[in-house]
Amino acid sequence: MTYRKPDKSKRPYGWRARIGLIVPSPNTVTETEFWRMAPDGVSVHTTRLLYRADEVDDPVSDMEQFLPKALEELRSLEVDVVAYACTASALKKPHEQTKAEVTDGVGKPTVTTMGAILGAFEELGVTKVAVGSPYTDDVNEAERKYFESQGLRVTADEGLIIFEAQQRLRHMNLVTELDVEDLATRIDSSEAEAIFLSCGDMATLGVVDKLEKKLGKPVVTSVQATFWGTLRATGINDQIQGCGLLLAEH
């Protein structure tokens, strides 16, 4: 019998790129919005890090122990690029370290959410940003300090807490897009060059274009920026409409 040599371009799905996506286990938004943004020929394949919100004191750091298993799964899947999609994790461990660990573990290019966010700000020429999130004050303060350490000026920083579980970084996926729109409008000012909506488990994709038209400036989100960075890392430069200026023009 003569066997064919595997040809990536002949895959029924993901013939342009297979994205391996790593998210905290409660996250339902990133995967959904990645699929909504994915152009034809790009597939998304998700693995999860167990997030034990009610069992450990620091579930964000704790979930790192499950990373080796996730990397093993992505190696067996033969992905083309990996997206490590968790904004808050970069406040616990440098995103550059995470990127190196994932790249070494899978042997493929890796994009982290924080790395993509900073890349998006640079691409858009943004140095002053208003930040809105579903996080508690301590997380917002850590994020503000981190952005300032990277040379950014944070013009506003507000966390929207609606559900008790958000105190443990859960149920951000229950925050509605109307809530997000109100938050973005509230934190905007003439000083801010862009709005940043932080958190990969807060739905934002349905309001990004609407907010950009309303506020007259770019709106960057954790999920949108991560997808942008991941897609561009594969060499795919499609301009994608309906997901904000970042993907439409960059």
N, C-alpha and C positions, 0 to 999 in steps of 0.2 A: 504494500500500500504506500502511496505517495501522499505525504502530508503537506498541506499548505503552510506557508510561513504566516504567522499572525500579522495582520495589517490594520493598524489603528483606524485608518480612514474607511475601513469596511465595517466598522462596528454598526449594528442596527441603531444603537443609541450611544450618545457621547462620542460620535465620530470626529468631532472637532476637539473636544476636551471632556475628560471626566474629572469633576471636582470632588475631592474628599473633604467633607465638612465635619468638624469637631465642635460639638456644643455641650453645655451643661445639660444634664438629663431633663430638667423641667422645661427647657426652652422649646416652644412650639412655633415661634415667629421666624427665626432666621431661615430655617429650612423652607418654610412656606414662601417667604419673600425671595429667597434665592431662585426657587423654581419660577416664580412670576417674572423675574428679571432675565432668566436664562434665555439666550437666543437659540435658534434651531441648531442642533448638533452639539449642544452642551448639556451634560447630565450632572445631577447632584446626588451624592451618596453620603449619607449621614451616619456618624457614630457618636455615642454619647459618653460623657464622663459623669458618673454617679454623683449627684449633688445631694448630700445628706443634711438638709436644712434643719431638721429637728433633732439630730443625733450628735452633732459635733459643734464645737464653739466657732470654728472657722471653716465653714463648708467650701468656700472658694479655694482655700489652700488645700483642704482635704481631698478635693476631687482630683488633684494632680496625681495621686497615687494610682488612679485608674488610666492614666495616659498611656503607659506601655501597651495595655491591651488594645486601646483604640488605634495605636500606631500599627500594631500587628494586623489588625483587621484591614486597615487601609493599604498596607503592603500587599496583602493577599488579593485585594480588590484591583490592584494595579492602576491606581489613580494617576493623573497627570500633574496635579497640583493639590496642595492641602490648604484649607482655610481653617485656622484656629480662631473660632468665633466666640470670644468672651471679652467684653470691654473691661469689666472690673478686675479680671485676673492680672492685668498689666499693672494694677496698683499694688499687687502682692509680690509679683516677680517680674523683672524686666522683660518686656515683650521680645527683646532681642535674644534673650536666653531661651525663651519658649520657642521662638522661630528656629534657633539652632538645634534644639532637642528634637523638634518634629522633623526638620529636614534630615538630620542624621538618622532618625528612626524609620523614616519612610523612603528616603533617598530621592525625594522630589522637592521642587520649589515649594516654599511655605509662605503664607501671608497671615499675619496676625491682625486682629481688629485694630489694636492701637497703632500698629505700624501703618495700616491702611488709612486710618483717620489722619495721622500726621502727614502722610503722603498726599492725601486729598487737600488738606489745608495748604500745603506747599504748591500743589498743582493749581489751585484756585487763587493763589496769591493772598491768602487770608492770614492776618496776624492778630486780629481782634475778633473774638467770637463770644456769642451769648450761648450759654449751655443750659439745656433743660433735660431732666432725667426723671425716672421713677425711683430714684435712690434716696436713701436716708442722708441726713446732713453730714455725717462723718465720711461717707463715701464721696459725696459731692465735694467736700473740702479736700479730700485726698486727690481727686481728679483735677480740681482747680490748681492745686499746688504742682501737680505733675505737668499740666499744660504750661504753667508759668515757667517751670524749669526748662521747658523746651522753647522758650522765647515767645510764647503766645500771651496775649492779654485777654483775660476773661472779663467781659463787660457785665455779665450777669450770670448767676448760677443758682438755679432753683430746682428743687426736687418735688415731684408731685406724688404724694402718698395718699392713696385712696383706700387700700386694703391693708389689714393688719399684717398679713403675710409678707408684705413688702419690707417690713422691718428685718426679715431674714432673707431678703432678695428672692422672694417668691411672688407669684401672681402679677408680675409686671405685664404679662401677656393678657391680662384682663383690662388694662387701661385702654380706653377706646380712642379711636382716631380723632373724635371730637375733642376729647380731653387733651390730646397731643396738640391739636390745632390751637386750642385756647392757651396752652402752656407756651407754645412758640410765639404767639402774638404778644403774650404778656412779657416775655423776657426780651423782646426786640427793642432796639433803640437806634438812633441815628449813628451812634458810636460803633455798633456792631457791624462788622463786614460780612458776617455769616451767622447762621443759626446752626448749632450742633445739637442734635437729639441723641442722647447717649443711652445705650443699653440695647443689646441684641435680642432681647425678649420683649421689646415694646413695639407694637405695630405702628409703622410710620409711612409705609410706601404709598398708601392711598391718599396722603395729604401733602406729600413733598412738592409736587408741581403746583398745587393750589396755594401753598404757603409762599413759594418763590414768586408767584405772580402777585400775591397780596402784599408781600413785604419788600419785594424788589431786590432780593439778594439771594445768594446760594443757601440752600438748606442741605446740610450733610447729616447723615444718620449712621449709626454703628453698622447696621446691616448693609445699607447701600454702599458705604465706603469699603466694607470688607469684600463685597461682591465685585465692586469696581477694581480693587487691587488684585483680587484673585483672577478675574477674567483677563486683565491686562498682563498678569504674570504668565498666562498661557500663550501670549502673543496675539490674542484675539482683540481687535480694536474696534469692534462694532459700536456704532453710536446708538444707544438705546433710549428711546423716547418714553416719557411718562414717569421717569424715575429721578427727575432732577437734573440740574445743569451738569453735575459731575459726570454722569453717564451719557448724557446727550451730546456733550461737546468735548469731553476729555477721555 
